Amino acid sequence: MTNRRQFLAGSIAAPFLMSVRARAQSSAEIDVAIIGAGAAGLHAAHRARAQGLTARIFEARHRVGGRVYTNTTLGSSFEAGAFYIHWSESNPWTEIAKNLGVAAVDDSNLWGGFNVFADGRPLSPEERSRRRGGFWRLSSVLDNEASHVDMSFGEAARRLNPDVPEAASGMTLLNLGEDADRVSIRDYQRLNAGDDLVVPTGYGKLLELYAQGLDISLETPVTAVDFSGSGVVLETARGTVRARTAIITVPVNVLKSGSIRFTPALPARTLSALDGLGMGALTKLALKFEGTKFGQSNWTQFFDTGSKGDLVNFEFWPFGNDLVVAHFGGDYARGVAASGEAAAVDHMLGKLVAILGADARKFFRSGKLAGWSAEPASLGGYSIAKPGQMAARDALAEPVANRLWFAGEASAGSGSMTAGGAALSGARAIEMIRKVL
Ligand SMILES: Cc1cc2nc3c(=O)[nH]c(=O)nc-3n(C[C@H](O)[C@H](O)[C@H](O)COP(=O)(O)OP(=O)(O)OC[C@H]3O[C@@H](n4cnc5c(N)ncnc54)[C@H](O)[C@@H]3O)c2cc1C
């Protein structure tokens, strides 16, 4: 995700790193059961420990980090999910990186030029200037004029100028992973702003390091949460767990899918908060090349405006490695992710061939899809509030029966959509739990 105000400016966890519990859980009582080992869950577990509470994380995947994941399967690494430490001045990951001795650096040097294409054809200077003008007009209005009506981002853009909707869809598809008509303008406008940092050794690797020493059960999906008694009983793939309270950090679409059954049913307030939220489908796909750099410097961007909303931004050689990383979103990305990795890689390579010529195929070696919308543990990129639903995030963050807390990026208010907001939401849940235990 790029800085929201700057369009396009922007391994698997080693299991020995943490105490992984592969045995069946029994009736051992813990203060806080945390569902999900992403940014929210890991930070909540650390905060719980600092408060003297016992906490254990139950994680469906075989790795920690959730949507912050440094993927190394192509031999070179790329950030399959989060890349930027946004609003780094107040983002807890800045401090965590510092404490762990992990460098986090200013992103302003990560810029190798920007080229715009339409289905492989370079745009004329006039077309580029029209697009750029539309973008800057929209960007400036969004920065300077708060919308008082919670309409869709697309509607707000249409009211501004006929040129602007094109810029609006570019902004939301590639920054939020969703169509501009499905996103609340007021929710967007309340998001935190600030300077970005990046972690050259990997944002996902930072989370792996942070997970060390925590009590985490990997490959342990939670299938049911019963809070009808005085505590909480979790059904997991490895048995039943009893806890005094639970923090649920799974992504919104996972909650909506019903893969975790709640007893009794969640209150109407929580259900309607979930109705007001959705998830964009920001997707990345890395293509590995050997033997050439196609004359492109590190961090060069090729933005292909495609047709029918199939916008793709190709980022060349991040950190000087041998990968081109495609970023794309919306229904187009959902379709590409659903087609499976082989078809998705072939499709994206075809787009690059249209720009670079047949050499792109000749030097291509392998590809990797980070199709979050097709993965059962995420079912999307990150949350969006639907038009008119900017209050949904705060409603989701309300405790249920003083035993269940929903945390994670979707409930993080002005920090939502980010790993920083997710961590803060985990800390907030622990603060509230400490008051009731
Ligand atoms: C392509 C992309 C780019 C992004 N770019 C940025 C960026 O540059 N900067 C930024 O700050 N943010 C970015 N984000 C958003 C950021 O990654 C998320 O906001 C953040 O990681 C969410 O953390 P979380 O803890 O709320 O959720 P998650 O990281 O999703 O953690 C939830 C965990 O719950 C687990 N889980 C799911 N179901 C179950 C179950 N039934 N039982 C047990 N465990 C379960 C999941 O496996 C997961 O590990 C990006 C996201 C994507 C997809």
The ligand as a MOL file (V3000), in Angstrom:
LIG
                    3D

  0  0  0     0  0            999 V3000
M  V30 BEGIN CTAB
M  V30 COUNTS 53 58 0 0 0
M  V30 BEGIN ATOM
M  V30 1 C -1.0850 -6.3840 -0.6130 0
M  V30 2 C -1.1450 -5.6540 0.7120 0
M  V30 3 C -0.3600 -4.5320 0.9240 0
M  V30 4 C -0.3850 -3.8680 2.1330 0
M  V30 5 N 0.4340 -2.8010 2.3460 0
M  V30 6 C 0.5100 -2.2500 3.5750 0
M  V30 7 C 1.5240 -1.3010 3.8840 0
M  V30 8 O 2.3610 -0.9540 3.0400 0
M  V30 9 N 1.5700 -0.8200 5.1460 0
M  V30 10 C 0.6860 -1.2070 6.1260 0
M  V30 11 O 0.7880 -0.7480 7.2780 0
M  V30 12 N -0.2770 -2.1080 5.8470 0
M  V30 13 C -0.3710 -2.6430 4.6190 0
M  V30 14 N -1.2780 -3.6080 4.3670 0
M  V30 15 C -2.2710 -3.9310 5.3890 0
M  V30 16 C -1.6570 -4.7330 6.5460 0
M  V30 17 O -0.9700 -5.8370 6.0030 0
M  V30 18 C -2.7660 -5.1680 7.4690 0
M  V30 19 O -3.5330 -4.0540 7.8360 0
M  V30 20 C -2.2510 -5.7990 8.7530 0
M  V30 21 O -1.1950 -6.6810 8.4930 0
M  V30 22 C -3.4090 -6.5230 9.4260 0
M  V30 23 O -2.9860 -7.1280 10.6250 0
M  V30 24 P -4.0670 -7.8930 11.5010 0
M  V30 25 O -3.3460 -8.4510 12.6800 0
M  V30 26 O -5.2400 -7.0320 11.7150 0
M  V30 27 O -4.6010 -9.0750 10.5490 0
M  V30 28 P -3.7990 -10.2950 9.9160 0
M  V30 29 O -2.4200 -9.9100 9.6170 0
M  V30 30 O -4.6270 -10.8090 8.8070 0
M  V30 31 O -3.7590 -11.3480 11.1080 0
M  V30 32 C -4.8550 -12.1810 11.3860 0
M  V30 33 C -4.3480 -13.5890 11.5600 0
M  V30 34 O -5.4630 -14.4380 11.8300 0
M  V30 35 C -5.1980 -15.7020 11.2490 0
M  V30 36 N -6.4610 -16.4210 11.1430 0
M  V30 37 C -7.4520 -16.2840 10.2240 0
M  V30 38 N -8.4720 -17.1230 10.5180 0
M  V30 39 C -8.1200 -17.7940 11.6480 0
M  V30 40 C -8.7420 -18.7830 12.4510 0
M  V30 41 N -9.9860 -19.2560 12.1760 0
M  V30 42 N -8.0810 -19.2630 13.5250 0
M  V30 43 C -6.8400 -18.8140 13.8430 0
M  V30 44 N -6.1970 -17.8690 13.1190 0
M  V30 45 C -6.8400 -17.3550 12.0450 0
M  V30 46 C -4.5730 -15.3380 9.9190 0
M  V30 47 O -3.8530 -16.4180 9.3760 0
M  V30 48 C -3.6810 -14.1640 10.3060 0
M  V30 49 O -2.3740 -14.5880 10.6320 0
M  V30 50 C -1.2440 -4.3220 3.1650 0
M  V30 51 C -2.0360 -5.4420 2.9640 0
M  V30 52 C -1.9830 -6.1150 1.7510 0
M  V30 53 C -2.8270 -7.3380 1.5660 0
M  V30 END ATOM
M  V30 BEGIN BOND
M  V30 1 1 1 2
M  V30 2 1 2 3
M  V30 3 2 2 52
M  V30 4 2 3 4
M  V30 5 1 4 5
M  V30 6 1 4 50
M  V30 7 2 5 6
M  V30 8 1 6 7
M  V30 9 1 6 13
M  V30 10 2 7 8
M  V30 11 1 7 9
M  V30 12 1 9 10
M  V30 13 2 10 11
M  V30 14 1 10 12
M  V30 15 2 12 13
M  V30 16 1 13 14
M  V30 17 1 14 15
M  V30 18 1 14 50
M  V30 19 1 15 16
M  V30 20 1 16 17
M  V30 21 1 16 18
M  V30 22 1 18 19
M  V30 23 1 18 20
M  V30 24 1 20 21
M  V30 25 1 20 22
M  V30 26 1 22 23
M  V30 27 1 23 24
M  V30 28 2 24 25
M  V30 29 1 24 26
M  V30 30 1 24 27
M  V30 31 1 27 28
M  V30 32 2 28 29
M  V30 33 1 28 30
M  V30 34 1 28 31
M  V30 35 1 31 32
M  V30 36 1 32 33
M  V30 37 1 33 34
M  V30 38 1 33 48
M  V30 39 1 34 35
M  V30 40 1 35 36
M  V30 41 1 35 46
M  V30 42 1 36 37
M  V30 43 1 36 45
M  V30 44 2 37 38
M  V30 45 1 38 39
M  V30 46 1 39 40
M  V30 47 2 39 45
M  V30 48 1 40 41
M  V30 49 2 40 42
M  V30 50 1 42 43
M  V30 51 2 43 44
M  V30 52 1 44 45
M  V30 53 1 46 47
M  V30 54 1 46 48
M  V30 55 1 48 49
M  V30 56 2 50 51
M  V30 57 1 51 52
M  V30 58 1 52 53
M  V30 END BOND
M  V30 END CTAB
M  END
